[in-house]
Amino acid sequence: MEEQPILQLSSASIYQGNSLILSDVNIAVNRGEFVYLIGKTGTGKSSLLKTLYGDLTLREGEGQVVGFDLKKMDWKKVPYLRRNLGVVFQDFQLLTDRNVHDNLKFVLKATGWQEPKHMEDKIADVLDKVGLGTKGFKMPYELSGGEQQRVDIARAMLNSPKLILADEPTGNLDPETSDGIMQLLFRICREDGTAIVMATHDYIVLQKFPSRVLRTENGQVIDNAAINFA
Ligand SMILES: Nc1ncnc2c1ncn2[C@@H]1O[C@H](COP(=O)(O)OP(=O)(O)OP(=O)(O)O)[C@@H](O)[C@H]1O
């Protein structure tokens, strides 16, 4: 039996208010795939990601993400969707009044974790995975930009999602730090089998870490996998 894609949109139209941003979107991403989302500014990358994490409602077409039907999504179901996927932003703000460990613990509690030992193990595990195993006691302002981005990735991994959606995760970083983040994302994809969809403007990253590319252009999403293999 063929495995269901981790994410799929069929004949989908994406709106911001009354403006049609993308139409007839047909994409599927499989488990464990790494996919870039590129396109000129204002062409709808963030709108597409927002639809996938339930921030924009899917009004036309069909869609599912990690088994959730986007057409049937309402504000009550969004928290359940969010527990099953990780989201990484360019400028995610950590809570400034507590250290890294407590920032992560806050997210665990907010997503229903209760058992203290399980929480401690999970926090140690994700911090280890992002290379910050010894930095849990640090306050956010004591971290570099790259380290803060790693904490954000650790946060996205807390509920062991099968899919991570990342909106310009290297946007504010210098090339070397950005390479480190890309290596980390590819490792998570390879070792944990997590599918990753990453919006980016950074063509250097694309060249250095080649993978499948989706491109937003003229109100459409163009899939290089479909072009190459159709
Ligand atoms: N909250 C909003 N309300 C109305 N229109 C919006 C809203 N957010 C974005 N738009 C419009 O939707 C279009 C697509 O924006 P979007 O942010 O998805 O593009 P993008 O490709 O992610 O751009 P960038 O690369 O600059 O982040 C733009 O024309 C934008 O002005």
The ligand as a MOL file (V3000), in Angstrom:
LIG
                    3D

  0  0  0     0  0            999 V3000
M  V30 BEGIN CTAB
M  V30 COUNTS 31 33 0 0 0
M  V30 BEGIN ATOM
M  V30 1 N -2.3090 39.6060 6.7760 0
M  V30 2 C -2.4140 39.9460 5.4840 0
M  V30 3 N -3.5040 40.5730 5.0240 0
M  V30 4 C -3.6350 40.9160 3.7140 0
M  V30 5 N -2.6960 40.6390 2.7890 0
M  V30 6 C -1.5940 40.0040 3.1900 0
M  V30 7 C -1.3890 39.6250 4.5470 0
M  V30 8 N -0.1790 38.9980 4.6460 0
M  V30 9 C 0.3250 39.0050 3.3910 0
M  V30 10 N -0.5070 39.5800 2.5260 0
M  V30 11 C -0.2790 39.7430 1.0730 0
M  V30 12 O -0.1990 38.4710 0.4970 0
M  V30 13 C 0.7850 38.4360 -0.5120 0
M  V30 14 C 1.7540 37.2920 -0.2380 0
M  V30 15 O 2.4810 37.5570 0.9680 0
M  V30 16 P 3.4290 36.4890 1.6510 0
M  V30 17 O 3.8830 37.0740 2.9430 0
M  V30 18 O 2.7530 35.1750 1.6630 0
M  V30 19 O 4.6240 36.4410 0.6040 0
M  V30 20 P 6.0830 35.8760 0.7680 0
M  V30 21 O 6.4020 35.2130 -0.5290 0
M  V30 22 O 6.1830 35.0760 2.0050 0
M  V30 23 O 6.9150 37.2010 0.9150 0
M  V30 24 P 8.3300 37.4310 1.6660 0
M  V30 25 O 9.3320 36.6920 0.8510 0
M  V30 26 O 8.4980 38.9090 1.5780 0
M  V30 27 O 8.1930 36.9270 3.0590 0
M  V30 28 C 1.4390 39.7980 -0.5300 0
M  V30 29 O 0.8730 40.5280 -1.5880 0
M  V30 30 C 1.0370 40.3900 0.7840 0
M  V30 31 O 0.9200 41.7780 0.6840 0
M  V30 END ATOM
M  V30 BEGIN BOND
M  V30 1 1 1 2
M  V30 2 1 2 3
M  V30 3 2 2 7
M  V30 4 2 3 4
M  V30 5 1 4 5
M  V30 6 2 5 6
M  V30 7 1 6 7
M  V30 8 1 6 10
M  V30 9 1 7 8
M  V30 10 2 8 9
M  V30 11 1 9 10
M  V30 12 1 10 11
M  V30 13 1 11 12
M  V30 14 1 11 30
M  V30 15 1 12 13
M  V30 16 1 13 14
M  V30 17 1 13 28
M  V30 18 1 14 15
M  V30 19 1 15 16
M  V30 20 2 16 17
M  V30 21 1 16 18
M  V30 22 1 16 19
M  V30 23 1 19 20
M  V30 24 2 20 21
M  V30 25 1 20 22
M  V30 26 1 20 23
M  V30 27 1 23 24
M  V30 28 2 24 25
M  V30 29 1 24 26
M  V30 30 1 24 27
M  V30 31 1 28 29
M  V30 32 1 28 30
M  V30 33 1 30 31
M  V30 END BOND
M  V30 END CTAB
M  END
